[in-house]
């Protein structure tokens, strides 16, 4: 094997060997470069020495003859590399901190530094370890205290000789301890374990991203990332947005009451941007133009308050494309706006330590740029919560980029019930420590300050003045209650559709389950009344749904007769306007969103939204919809008995407040993410103080002594049990349109840059499957895996152009050839 020296020689301790030219990156080079990057990330929340400490120590275990021999052998023999798990290089940094600051003459802040930074270091090839786990053992102590490292003394000697002197190292740790003390003495909350949990995850995020970014840059022969200047970019965007808004004033319908009101609310958002960062609400009614109004706030606020990025969090993947496309057109920029729908790569907790230095497929996938460093990002609530609480390093890598941001939650009422407390605590952290500004954007604000773990919303948080008057002015529909005195089935819905289509041109039907949606669609097709019928569900990939929505929009624009049957995915943010909507009873927020798809722009006089009770929907596994439906029904019954109750209208502010309070009360025991298997809440695992930790009590009884740690939380156990939705799903690429080419390219031997591009593009062509669906597809030979099993794809027969996913794998589309 030949080495290019480039400042290194054969006897140097090696961090990485570049695939293309066999150049060595020394351990010293890697540690100091990762330290610098990590420091820059830590500056966002004033913890640069804490993150820098993790950076400079994370790979000191590569200062061993054993690792040098391992990496040389791995590169020389790629087809028969050394045994995986044979060299541990991530423990040494955590062990050094433990030995120096956690064995004798322990001071509180340096002891905690050793724990939180040490945990990040030992975990950087997997996920944060438990300080104390359900088996009453400490994964952390097993590594930093109990594990013996044969060349540890050599590692320390080389580190202090080549990276930083021992004196300067102690000075650096002193600064890190002062940062920690300052962090914990800010007026934020009484629960310091909560703050330390978020701080540990922030440090871990900064380390993961700095390590992978530096490794990728070395592999790509780049010295530094070509960065953007957000202040200049956002100012350019703001001017373009104002030009677009001014162009609206010249349109024929500019002076209609609704458009004048939209313009006024947009102006109010602009003025509100001057206020300090915080958590605010934007309660623009459905169809009020909140995407551009919130963007106007975000761009101006980012410029005035030095924010680095703008992040839109939406409830469903469906609306990412539409919102992102609208923003792209207005801002005149494709390159700087990232859509992140789902993780195409499975982020299982593979302990990949002994692939470090081997540029195989898994290493390339790990290094692919996936860290949310774009100036404007559109992503989902699932992805946002995964950043903080899901296992795997791909998710948490993005966390530090949420600091110093404007974060807009579109349709925030869709926060999953089990994650409400976690969501609130996360936003509180981003507000108080992350210097982020957060906008809760919806027509139906949930009572997030009503629950036990309250959201710290700012005083006078609402951005829109005279909200009641605005809601009344925006009234474009009448809600017709057909749910409290009769039960519908698909035949009866067909009758209602036939009746209405004699009077109007377009109908949207929204039902609660994919099965009844598909059955109604098939029934209407059988009847064949000559009217175009469209079907939408999450069994279709984003590109497929977009094509159908484009056709639907074109029909609506031309005034053609049209019927669309959909699951709730069409409710949030999809800019369509039907003459009539039929909505199967669900939560009041869903009813309000469905109403927003009817007469959306006030084109006509008041139109009707029919709320029905569908008797064939199976909701036992959809508890949130089921509970929401029951609370909504109570309110409808009250209004039927007394038309003045709840503000006299089912979508009034009073009705919505009553709805969310009853709804959250029904889920009171679930709001803290209860884990049945452990009989514990997620909040206990992550945030319980020592005197509240039942594992610690049991440990003390068992060992007859306390555990020698400041922190006792179970980060790994919590992540192992966290799923935003009850059932785990897996992202699978489909062979729809460009999806087939993406599958073929991903199956090749591309560069890290190629993988980054393809993984982003692939998100438009993925669907999320439950395990039983994966099993059925496997039985029917409808699925394939590639890139060492990290990416899954459907064969052509397992996807069709009408319904999307086809579990029987018999669609007439042929087969993908690999």
N, C-alpha and C positions, 0 to 999 in steps of 0.2 A: 504494500500500500504506500502511495506517495503523498506527502503532505506539502502544501504550500505554506511557507513559514508566516509571512505577513505579520511579523512581530511576535510570532510564537515559534517554539521549537518542539522537537519530538518529545522532550522530557517534560513539557508543560503539562499541568493538570488540565484536563479537557472538559469543557461543558458540552460542546456540540461539534460535530464534523459535518460541514456543508455537503449536501448530496452532489451538487453539480461539479465542484472542483476540489473536494476533500480539504478545504481550508479549515483550520481549527479555530474555534472560538474558545479562548481560555476561560477557566472558572472565574478568574479575577475580572476579565472583561465583562462577562455575563452578569456577575453579581453587582458590579458598580453601575452598569447600564440599567439593570432592572431596578436597582435602588433609586436612580435618578428619575426613572419613569414613575415608580411607585410614590416617590415624594411629590411629584407634580399632581398625581391623583389625590393624595392625602391633603394637599393644600386646600382643596375645595371645602373641607370641613375642619380645617385647622389641626390636622393630625399628621403632618408630613413626616415627622420623625418616627411615628408609630408604623406608618406604611413603609417608610424607607428602611426601618429596622427589619421588617419582614423581607423586603427585597434583598438587602445585603446578606441575609443569613439563609435564605431558602434553599440554596444549593451548595452550602459549604460541605456537605457530605460527598461532593465530587472531588474534594481534596483527599483522595485515597488512591493508593496503587490499585486496589481492587476495582474501583470504578473505571480507572483509566484502562486497565486490561479488559474490562467488560465492554467498554464502548469501542475500543479498537477491534476486538473480536466481533462485535455486532456489525460493524461496518465492513470488515473483511469477509464475513460469512453471512450475508443477508438471508440466504435460504436456510441456514441452520444456525440461528443466533443463540447466544448463551441462554440458559434456562431463565424464564421469566420469574422474577421474585428473588433472583440470586444476589442482588446488590440493593441495599437500602441507602439512598442518599438524602432522603427528606427528613429523617429523624434528627440528624446531627444539630441543625440550627435550633430546634426546639429544646434539645438536650442541653446545649450550651447555655441558653437563657435560664433553664431550670436550675442547672448546677450553680450558676453565678448569682442568681437572684431569688432562689426559692428553696434553698437548703439550710442556710444559716444566716443570722442577722437579717431576717426578712423584714422589709418595709412594705407597707400595704400597696403603694402604687407601683413599685418595681415588681412586687410579687404578682400583681394583676397583669402588668405588662408581659411578664414571662408567660402567663397563662393564655392571654388572648392572642398575642403575637406568635407564641409558640404553637398554639393550636392551628393557626393559619399556616404556619410553615410545615408542620408534620402532615397537613392535610392537602397540600397543594397538588397532589396527584389523585385525589379522591374527593372527599367532602369533609367538612368540619367534624371533628370527633366529639364524642360525649365526654364531658368531665365526670359524669356519673350516669351509668345506664340502668335499664330495668333489671338487669342481673346483678345489680349492686357492685359493679366493677367500673373502673375508670380506664377507658381506652386511652385517654390522654396520659395518665400516669404510667400505663404499661409501656408507652413509647418513650417518654422523656426521662422517666426514672428507672424503669426496670430493664429496658432493652440494653444489651451490651453491644457496643460498637468497637470492633477490634482495633481500628486505626483512629480512634477518636482524638487521641493526643496529637497525632500527626495533623489531623484536620484543624484543630485549634491553632497549632503552631503556624501552619500555612496561612490560615485566615488572618491572624494578627500580623503576620509578616507581609502579606501581599495585598490585603484589602483595606485594613484599618488597624492602627496600633491599638494596643489594649487600653492605653490611657484615653485615646480619642473615642474608643468604643464606649467606655464607661461614661464619658461626657455626653455621648449621643443618647445613651439609654436614659441618662438624667433628664435630657430634654424631652424624650418620649414620655417619661413619667410625669413631667410637668404638664404636657399636653393632656394626658389622661386625667390628671387632677382637675384641670380647667374644664375639660369635657364634662366631668361628673358634677361639678359645682355650678353648672349653668342651671338656672331656674327652669326646669322642664317637668319632671315628675318625681314622685317619691320612690318609684320602682327603679332602682339603679341596675338591677339585673336585666331589665328591659333595655335600658340604654346600652349596657355592656354587650348585650346580644347583638344589637344593631351595629355597634362599633366593631365587634369581632367580624361580623359579616362584611362590613365596609372594608376592613383591612384585608380580609380574605379576597374580596372582589378586586381590590387594587393590586394585590400580589398576583392573582391568576392572570389578570389582563396585562400587567407589566411583563410578566414572565413570557406569556405567549406572544405578545407583541414584539418583544425584543428577539425572541427565537425566530419569529416569522421574518422580521426585517433582516436578520443575519442570513437566513436561508435565501431571501430574495435579493441579497447584496445591496440593501438600502441602509443608510446610516440613521436616517430619521424619517418619521412619517411626515408627508407633506400635509400640513394642517391648514385649516380654514380660519379666517378671522370672523367670528360670529357677529361682532358689532357692525362691521361693514356690510356683511351679507344681510343681516336682519334689517338694516336701514334701507338697503336696496329693495328688499322684499316689501317693506312697509310702504315705500313710495309707489311701488307697482300696485299694491293692494288699494291704496288711496285712489290711484288713477282708475282702477276698475270700479270702485265704489262711486266715484264721480261720474263714470260713464252710465251708471244706472239712472242717474238723474235726468239723462237725456232721452230715456226710453219713453214710449207712448204711455205706458201704464205706471210711470214713476209716481204720479200723484194720487193713486188709489189709496184708500185708508190703510190697507195692510202694508203696502210698500213704504208709505210715509212712516208708519210705526216701526217697520224693520230698520229704516234709516236712522230713526231716533234712538233705537236700542243699540245700534252699532256705534253711534256717537257716544252714548253713555259708557259703553265698554272702553272706548278710546280714552275717555276722561278718567275712568276708574283705574287705568293702567298706571297712573301716576302715584297711586297709593303704595305703601310698603308691601313687601312680599308677605303672603299669609295664605290662609285657606278661605276661599270665598265661594259663593254660589252664583250661578248664572241660570236663572229660571225662565229663559225665553220659551214661550209656548211652542209646541211642535209646528214647524213650518215658519218659524220666526227668523230664520237665517243665522242660526247660532254658530255654524261652522266658520263663516267669514267674520262674524262679530267677535268670536273667541280668538280667532287668528289675529284680528286687529289689536285686541287687548294684548295678546302674547307677544307680538312683534314689538309693540311700543314698550311694554313692560320689560322685555328682554334687553332692549337698548338702554332704557333708563336705569335698570338695576343689574346690569352686567350678567345676564343669564347666558349660558353656553349653548343650550338647545331647547327646542319646543317638542314636547311629547304628547301626542293624542292617544288616550287609552279608550278603546271602544269595547262594547260587550261581545260583539260577534265578528268573526272574520268577514262576514258578508259586507259590512259597511266600510271596511278599511279601504277597499279599492275605490269606491265612489268618492269618499271624502278626500283621499290622497290625490285622486285625479282632479277633483275640483280645485284643490290647493295648487297642484302643479300648473294647471292652466292659468290661474290667477297670478302666480309668482313667476311663471315663465322659466321653470327650472325642473328638470327631471332628475339630474344627477344627485342633488343634495337631499332628496326626500326618500326616506327608507320606509318600506312597508314590511313589517315583520308579523306574519300570520301565525306561524307555528315552527317548532323545531323539526326540520326535515330529518336531521340526524338524531337517532335515539341517544339520549344523554343518560344512559345507564351508569351506575357508579362503578365503572371499571377502574381498578387501580392500575394506572398506566405507567407507573414509575419506571419500570424497566423497558419501556419503549422509548424513554427519553434518550435522544441522540440518534435514534434509528428512524430515518425518514420514510416510514412505511405509510400505508393508506390511513391507518387510524391516527398517526401523528399529523398527517396533512389535514385531516378533518378537524382535529383538535385545534390546529393553528389557524384554520380558515377564519377570516375576520368576521366576527359575529358578536360585536361588543357594544352596539348602539352608540357609536360615536358620530353618527350623522347629525347635522344641525336640526333637521325636522324628522320626526319618527312617528309612524302610525303603527300601533300594535294593539293587542287585546288585553282584557282584564286577566285572562288566564296567564298570559305571558308576564304581565306585571307582577302578579302574586307569586308566580314561579321564581322570579328573580330573587325574592326574599326568603322563600320557604321551601322550594322544591329541592330535591337532591340533585347532585351532578354539578360539575363546575361550569358547564356551558351557560346555565341560567344565571348563576350568581356573578359571573364575570361582568355582567352588564350593570350591576348595582351602583357602582361609584359614578356612573354617567347619569344617574338620576338626580345627583346633587347639582346645585346651581342651574336648575332647569325651570321652565314653566311647564307644568303638567296639567293637561286638560282631560278630565274624565267625562267622556260623552255618555249620556244615559247611565249616570252613576247609580241609579236605583237598581241596576242589575248586578250589583255586588253579591256574589253567592252568600247565602245566609250563614253557612258555617264559617265563612272567612270574614265576617263583619268586624269582629274584634281585632283580628290580625290586620285587616285593612286600615282600621282607624289608627292603630298604633304605628303602622308604617307611615301614614300620612303625617302624624304628629312628629315622627322622627325627621321626615323630609322637610317639614316646616321649621322645626326648632334647631336642628343640627345641619340639615342639608342645604339650608339657604335657598330652598325652592319655593316657588309660588304655585299654589294648587287651586284649580277651578273645578268645582262640581257642577257640571253642566247638564241640565235636564229640565223638562217641563214638570216633572213630578219628583220633587226633592224628597229623598228618604229621610227618616228621622234618625240620622246617624249619631245625633247627640242625645238620643233617648235611651240608648242601650248602656250597659254597665261600663264597658271600656269606651268612654266617650271620645268623639272626634273634637279636637280643639279648634272649632271654627271661630274665625275672628268675629268680633262684635260688628254689628252693622254690615254683615257679610254680603247681602244681596246686591248685585251689580245693577239691577234694573229697578227703576223707581215706579211707584204706583202699580205694583204687580197685579192686584185684583182688577184694576182698570184695564191693564194690558190683556189679561186673560179674557175679560168680557169683550174687549174690542176684537180679539182674535177668534171669536166664536164663529165657526164655519159649518158646524155639524150639529145634529140633534142625535143624542143617544137614545135608541128605541129598545126598551127592555122586553125581550122575548125569552128571557132566561128564567124568570121566577114563577111562571105558570104553565110552562110546556117543555117537553123534551124533544129535541131534534135528532134525526139520523140523516144519512147522506141523501136518501130519497126526498126527505122533507126540505133539505137545503136546495136540492135541484128544483123543487117546486117554487121555492122562494126566489131563486135565481131567474126562473122562467117568468115569474110574475114581474120582477123588477126590470128585466131586460126589455119588456114592452114599453117601459117609461124612460129608460136611460141607456147609455152606451157602454159603460164599463163597470165591472164588479170585481172586487178583491175579496176572497174568502181566506181567512186565517184560522187554522185549526191547531190544536195543541200537540198532536203526534203525527209522525211521518206516515204511519199506517193509514190513518183516516184521510190524510191529504191525498195519498196515492190512490186510495179506493174511490174518493170523490172525483178525482181527475179521470180515472178510468170509466166511471159511471157517466160522466158528462161526455166523454168521447164516444161512448156507446150510443148515447142519445143523438149525437151528431146533429146539432141544431144549426150548423153552418157558421158558428161563431168561433174564432180562434181561441184555443184554450192553452194556457201555459201552467207549468208545474215548477215549483221551487222547493228545494229542501237541502239540508246539510249533507245529503248523500252525494251532492255534486261538488266538484272542486270550484274554487273561486272564479277561474276563467270561464267555466261553463255557466255558472250563475250570472256572471257579467254579461255574457252573450245573450242569455234569455232576457235579462233586465233591459238590455239595449233594445231588443225587439219589442218588449212590452212598452217601453217609453216611446218608441217610435209610433206604435199604434195609438197610444194615448194622445200624442202630439197631433196626429192626423185626424183624431176624432173618430177612429174606427171602433166598431163593437169588439169587445174583448173581455175574456174572463181569465183571472189568474187565481190559482189555488196554491197556498203557501203555508209553511210552518211560520213560527214567530220571527224567523230570521229577517223577514221583510220589514219588520216594524221599526227597528232602530236606525234612523238616519238615511234610509233609502228614499231618494227624492222622486216619488211617484205620486200621482194624484188621480184617484178613481172617483167616479160619480157616486159609488155606493160601496160600503165595506160591511161584510158579515164577519163578526168576530166571536169565536167560541169563548165562553166565559173563562177568564183567568184573573190574574191580579189586576187591580185597578190601574196600575201603571201600564200594564200591557194594553188594557182597553184604551187608555189615553194615547198610547203610541199608535195603535191601530187607527184611531180616529184621525191621527195626523197624516194618514195616507188617503184621506177622503177630502175632496174639495180643498186641497192643501194650500192653494194660493188664493182662495176666495174667488175663484173664477165664476162661480154660480151662486145662486141664493143658497140658503141653508139646505144641506143634504143630509141623508140619513145613514147612521151607523147602527146596524142591528146586532145586539148582543144576544147570543143563543146559548143554550146548554146542550152540548152534544153527548148523547147517551152512550155512544160506542167508544169513546176515548178511554183508554186504560192509563190511569194516572198514578197507580200504586207506586211505581218506581220514579215518579216525578213529583215528589212531595212538595216542592216549592210551588209548583203550578197548582197542585191540589189544594194546599192551604190558602194560597192567594185567591183561588176561585171561591172558597167557602167564605172568606172575609168579604169579598166583593159582593157575593150573593146577599149577605146580611144587610149591606148598605143599600143595595137595590130594593130589598124588601122594605126597609125603613122608608125609602123614598116613595115606594108604591103606597104605603099606608099614610105617609105625611109628606106632601111635596115640598114643605118648608124645611125638612130636616137636612142636616149636613150641608148647609148653605144653599139648599134648594137645587143642587145639581150634582150628578154622580162624579163629575170631574172637578169639583170645586176644591179650593185650598183646604177647607175644613174636612171634606170627605177624604182627601188624600192623606191628611195628617192622621185621621182616625184609622184609615186603612193601614198605614205603616206601623202605627203603634200596636194595633191588634195583631198584625202580621208578625212583627218581631217578638211580641209577647208569646205567640204560639210556638216560636222557635227559641224561646229564652234559654233552654238548656243546650242549644246547639251553636249559639253565637260565638263561643270560644273554641270551636272546632273540637268537638268531643271525639275521642278515639276509643271505640267500644273494646277493642282487643286489650288495651292497656288500662281501661277505666279511668282515663285521665283526659284533661283538655290539653290541646296543643299549647295554650298559653301557659299552662303549668310547666310543661317540659322546657319551654323556651325562656320563661320570664319569672318563675317562682323564686322568691328570696329563700335564703338558706333555712330560715325558721319555718317556711311553708312547704319545704320540699320533703315529701313523704319518703322518697328514695333515700334521702340523707338520714332520716330517722331510722329507717330499716338498716342502713349500712352501719350506723353507730351501734345499734343493738347487736348486729351480727359480729362486728369486729371489736366491740367493746372499746371503741375509740372513735373520734371524729376523723373525717377525711382531711388530709393536709392541703386543702385548696380554698381559695377565695370564692371560686365559681363552681357550681355543681349542676349546671343545666345540661340537658340532653339534646344537643343540636343534631347529631346524626340520627338518633331515634325519631325526632320530630320530622326531619326531612324524609325519612323512609316512609312515614305514614301520611305525608301531605299530598293531597290531590285536590285541585280546585273543584273538580266535579267528582261525584261519588265513585264513578267507575273510571278506571284508567283507560285512556285511549292512546293509540299509536298512529303517528302520521305516516301516510303511505302515498307515494307519487302515483298518479294515474296517467294513462296513455291517451289523454284527451288533447288534440291539436299539438301544440309545442311540447306537451309533456313527454311524448315519445322520444323526441330529439334530446330532451334533457336527460332522460333515463339512459339513452345510448351514450351521451357524453360523460355522464357521471360514472358510467361503467368502464370508462377508459382510464388512462394513466395521466391525468391532468396535473397541473401545478397547483400550489396553494391558492394562487390568484384565480385560476380557473374554477376551483371548488367554491371559493367565496362567491363568485358571480353566479354559478349554477345553483348553489343552495338558496340564494336569494330569489332567483327566478323560479325555482321549483315550488316556492310557497304558493304560487298561483295555481299549481296543479297537484295539490295534496288534499286528501280527505282524512278525517280522523276516525279510526275504527276501534270498536270495543273488542275485547279478547275473543268473545264468542264469534264475532264476525271474522276475525283473523283465522280462527280454528276452522270455520266453515270454508273459507277460501282455500285454506291449506288442503282440506279434504277434497275440494273440487279442482285442485291444481290451478288456482287462480292468482297465486301470488309468488313473487320471486324476491330474493334478497341479494344484495351485492355490496361491495366495499366492506368485506369481512363481516357481513350481516348487519352493518350499521344503518343501511338504507333499504327500505322495502318499496316494492312497486307492484301494481296490479298488472296482470296480463290483459291484453286487449279485450278478451271475452268477458272479463269481470267488470267492465264499465260500458254503459251505453249512453247514447246521446239524449235519451228521454228522461231517465231517472237517475243517472249517475251509477252508483255502486250496484253491481249485479253479483250477488253471493253465489249464484249457481254457475257463473263463468260460462254462460252460453250466449252472450251477445254476439250479434253478427258483425263483428269488427275484426275478425282474424286474430292472429297471435303476434305478440312482440317476439322478435328473434334476437337472442342474446349471443 
